[in-house]
Amino acid sequence: MSVTITVTCRHCGSENLKRFGRAPNGKQKYWCHDCGRQSRDDPAPNGYAPERREEILRAYEERSSLRGLERTFGVSRGTVVSWIKKK
């Protein structure tokens, strides 16, 4: 008894995929022959959780420097600056 798993393109729905290496987190990457786009197995959502984002912004409001936030929380300065501009 064998189990066949069919992987489809997240962008166009095609099954015409080719394995395309591995992502830095170890997940399998695929390349679609039909639309030419890349995708991964079970992608994780992008971004930070809202609670984490608020925690970082609160630390910034308490006079932490952008470099300090970068070192402490592991988030880039550009990301924090964009959050501040949106607020």
C-alpha positions as CSV (number, residue, x, y, z in Angstrom):
1,M,0.0,0.0,0.0
2,S,1.5,3.4,-1.0
3,V,0.3,6.9,-0.4
4,T,0.5,9.4,-3.1
5,I,0.6,13.1,-2.2
6,T,-0.3,15.5,-4.9
7,V,1.2,19.0,-4.6
8,T,-0.5,21.9,-6.4
9,C,0.8,25.4,-7.2
10,R,-0.6,27.9,-4.7
11,H,-0.7,30.6,-7.4
12,C,-2.3,28.9,-10.4
13,G,-3.5,25.5,-9.0
14,S,-1.4,23.5,-11.5
15,E,0.1,20.1,-10.7
16,N,3.0,20.6,-13.1
17,L,5.6,21.3,-10.4
18,K,9.3,20.5,-10.1
19,R,11.2,20.2,-6.9
20,F,13.4,23.3,-6.6
21,G,15.7,22.8,-3.6
22,R,15.1,23.6,0.0
23,A,14.3,26.8,1.9
24,P,16.6,28.0,4.7
25,N,14.1,26.6,7.2
26,G,14.4,23.1,5.6
27,K,11.1,23.1,3.8
28,Q,10.9,21.7,0.2
29,K,10.6,24.4,-2.5
30,Y,8.8,23.9,-5.8
31,W,8.8,25.6,-9.1
32,C,5.7,25.7,-11.3
33,H,6.2,25.0,-15.0
34,D,3.0,26.7,-15.9
35,C,3.2,30.1,-14.2
36,G,7.0,30.1,-13.4
37,R,6.5,31.0,-9.7
38,Q,8.1,29.4,-6.7
39,S,6.3,28.0,-3.6
40,R,7.0,25.9,-0.5
41,D,5.5,23.0,1.3
42,D,3.1,24.3,4.0
43,P,4.3,28.0,4.1
44,A,4.2,29.8,7.4
45,P,2.4,33.2,7.6
46,N,4.7,36.2,7.2
47,G,5.2,38.8,9.8
48,Y,5.1,39.0,13.6
49,A,2.2,38.3,15.9
50,P,0.3,41.4,16.9
51,E,1.3,40.8,20.6
52,R,5.0,40.7,19.7
53,R,4.7,43.8,17.6
54,E,3.1,45.7,20.4
55,E,5.8,44.5,22.8
56,I,8.5,45.9,20.5
57,L,6.7,49.2,20.0
58,R,6.2,49.6,23.7
59,A,10.0,49.1,24.3
60,Y,10.6,51.7,21.6
61,E,8.3,54.2,23.4
62,E,10.3,53.6,26.6
63,R,13.3,55.2,24.9
64,S,15.0,52.1,23.6
65,S,17.2,52.7,20.5
66,L,16.5,51.1,17.2
67,R,19.8,49.2,17.4
68,G,18.9,48.0,20.9
69,L,15.6,46.7,19.6
70,E,17.4,45.0,16.8
71,R,19.7,43.2,19.1
72,T,17.2,42.4,21.8
73,F,14.2,41.2,19.7
74,G,16.0,40.2,16.5
75,V,13.8,42.4,14.3
76,S,15.3,44.7,11.7
77,R,15.4,48.5,12.1
78,G,13.6,49.0,8.9
79,T,10.7,46.9,10.1
80,V,10.4,48.9,13.4
81,V,10.6,52.2,11.5
82,S,7.7,51.1,9.1
83,W,5.6,50.1,12.2
84,I,6.3,53.5,13.8
85,K,5.3,55.3,10.5
86,K,2.0,53.3,10.3
87,K,1.1,54.2,14.0
